[in-house]
Amino acid sequence: MKLVVVSAGLSVPSSTRLLADRLAGAVGARTPVDIEVVELRDLAVEIAHNFTNGFAGRKLADALDAVGSADGLIVVTPVFSASYSGLFKSFFDVLDPDALTGKPVLIAATGGSARHSLVLEHALRPLFAHLRAVVVPTAVYAASEDWGAQGLPERIERAAGELAALMGGLSAVRPAKPAKDAFEVVPFAEQLAAISSR
């Protein structure tokens, strides 16, 4: 299976890329995957040109093809102005609108403060729901103080397990048990006929 990691980190070294690598490593420890990393920093000029001329450059086209053919995605962005970065959003704006339909996606973000952690639920999850991806239940946010602290490794492991299960075709949702005293469903037309025959 092919796992594609999209990292929108801008600096070198980047905490965004570090989180992306940790997540990818945790998925790889659970299921055999070929990992390909897409560094958006290297594609910034081609993404901008795509908006102005409508054509993807060679490196951008390769990245878009990689994302479209992936069996699963890990997407990680730094937080800017309480949301994903413009570069991150621009990449997914030039992606084919149907490329992520039904594709398992693990969302993650990094930021300087834990106060930005809701970016996962208020910005990233709605974006990928709009793109019709299957977003894993556990999202991972890493603030500066989270590195080396308790909690982050456990969140990484849980999210990675969920993505690996979805990539393997397993359902994270268990079938509902039938109720012991289930109600009998009577079609509405049948109920009306019973009333009119009285």
RAURZI-V578433 format. One record per residue. N is the residue number from 1. RES is the residue in one small letter. PHI is phi in whole degrees, -180 to 180 (999 if undefined). D_CENTER is the distance of its C-alpha to the mean C-alpha in whole Angstrom. Layout:
# RAURZI-V578433
n = <N;N>
res = <RES;RES>
phi = <PHI;PHI>
d_center = <D_CENTER;D_CENTER>
This chain:
# RAURZI-V578433
n = <1;2;3;4;5;6;7;8;9;10;11;12;13;14;15;16;17;18;19;20;21;22;23;24;25;26;27;28;29;30;31;32;33;34;35;36;37;38;39;40;41;42;43;44;45;46;47;48;49;50;51;52;53;54;55;56;57;58;59;60;61;62;63;64;65;66;67;68;69;70;71;72;73;74;75;76;77;78;79;80;81;82;83;84;85;86;87;88;89;90;91;92;93;94;95;96;97;98;99;100;101;102;103;104;105;106;107;108;109;110;111;112;113;114;115;116;117;118;119;120;121;122;123;124;125;126;127;128;129;130;131;132;133;134;135;136;137;138;139;140;141;142;143;144;145;146;147;148;149;150;151;152;153;154;155;156;157;158;159;160;161;162;163;164;165;166;167;168;169;170;171;172;173;174;175;176;177;178;179;180;181;182;183;184;185;186;187;188;189;190;191;192;193;194;195;196;197;198>
res = <m;k;l;v;v;v;s;a;g;l;s;v;p;s;s;t;r;l;l;a;d;r;l;a;g;a;v;g;a;r;t;p;v;d;i;e;v;v;e;l;r;d;l;a;v;e;i;a;h;n;f;t;n;g;f;a;g;r;k;l;a;d;a;l;d;a;v;g;s;a;d;g;l;i;v;v;t;p;v;f;s;a;s;y;s;g;l;f;k;s;f;f;d;v;l;d;p;d;a;l;t;g;k;p;v;l;i;a;a;t;g;g;s;a;r;h;s;l;v;l;e;h;a;l;r;p;l;f;a;h;l;r;a;v;v;v;p;t;a;v;y;a;a;s;e;d;w;g;a;q;g;l;p;e;r;i;e;r;a;a;g;e;l;a;a;l;m;g;g;l;s;a;v;r;p;a;k;p;a;k;d;a;f;e;v;v;p;f;a;e;q;l;a;a;i;s;s;r>
phi = <999;-111;-110;-109;-110;-106;-115;-105;-65;-107;-92;-133;-73;-126;-66;-65;-68;-62;-64;-60;-65;-66;-65;-63;-62;-69;-68;-62;-74;-100;-149;-69;-138;-94;-101;-125;-105;-109;-92;-67;-54;-77;-110;-56;-67;-67;-65;-63;-64;-61;-67;-89;-116;81;-122;-86;-68;-59;-68;-67;-60;-63;-66;-64;-65;-62;-64;-65;-97;-71;-86;-163;-128;-118;-121;-134;-132;-76;-91;-128;50;64;-153;-69;-74;-62;-64;-60;-64;-62;-62;-75;-72;-90;-71;-54;-58;-99;-65;-104;-58;75;-88;-68;-134;-104;-102;-152;-152;-126;-163;-80;-143;-66;-65;-94;-64;-72;-57;-63;-88;-96;-126;-69;-61;-62;-60;-78;-67;-62;-81;63;-81;-101;-87;-65;-60;-93;-101;-121;-117;-125;-84;-54;-77;-77;-67;84;-97;-70;114;-63;-58;-67;-66;-60;-64;-65;-64;-63;-63;-66;-67;-60;-65;-67;-65;-82;86;-86;-94;-80;-99;-84;-63;-68;-80;-65;-68;-65;-107;-69;-76;-82;-89;-110;-56;-59;-60;-68;-65;-64;-63;-66;-69;-71;-83;-77>
d_center = <17;15;12;11;10;10;12;13;16;20;22;23;23;20;18;15;15;17;14;12;15;15;12;13;16;15;14;17;19;18;18;19;17;18;16;15;15;14;16;16;19;21;20;21;24;23;20;23;26;23;23;27;28;26;26;23;25;25;22;20;20;20;16;15;17;15;12;13;15;12;12;9;6;6;6;9;11;14;15;18;20;18;15;13;15;17;16;12;13;16;14;12;15;17;14;16;15;15;13;10;12;11;9;7;3;4;4;8;11;14;17;21;21;20;21;18;15;15;13;10;11;13;11;8;7;10;9;6;9;11;10;10;7;7;5;7;10;10;8;10;13;16;19;22;23;21;21;24;24;23;20;18;18;18;15;13;15;14;10;11;14;11;9;13;14;12;12;16;16;17;16;15;18;21;24;26;29;32;34;38;39;37;39;40;39;42;41;42;44;46;46;48;50;51;52;54;56;58>
